Amino acid sequence: MIGYVTIGVSDMEKAKTFYTELLSGMGAKLLLDMGRIAFIGESMKGPSLAVCTPFDEQPNHPGNGNMLAFWPGSKEAVDSYYQKAIELGATSDGEPGQRIEDQFYGAYLRDQDGNKMAFYHFG
């Protein structure tokens, strides 16, 4: 159902490097680079993440309440991706842990531009 999600960034090269390295373990790669927007994912036929400099040429701002959520496949993978994001320059917005009894395990971070992301596992 989701084609792609777009987030605004201040430094395209830094954002492309961050997200392609972070998500490479899930099969993601740089699919299409059009200068001010680039698409990262497994294939152009599936969902992808687009990073871009804002069209109106104004500074990017992370949305309040907006968040990218990635499912890496296990609680252990949540921990691993959280640590990898920190190593790549993200900041913690909630360390990995069980959030809702035994139903939801998650970790929350912000990229270099303040965009919020989560890695999660149900169960």
Secondary structure, DSSP 8 states (H G I E B T S, - for coil): ---EEEEE-S-HHHHHHHHHHHHGGGT-EEEEE-SSEEEEES-TTS-EEEEE--TT-S-----TT--EEE--SSHHHHHHHHHHHHHTT-EEEEEEEEEETTTEEEEEEE-TT--EEEEEEE-
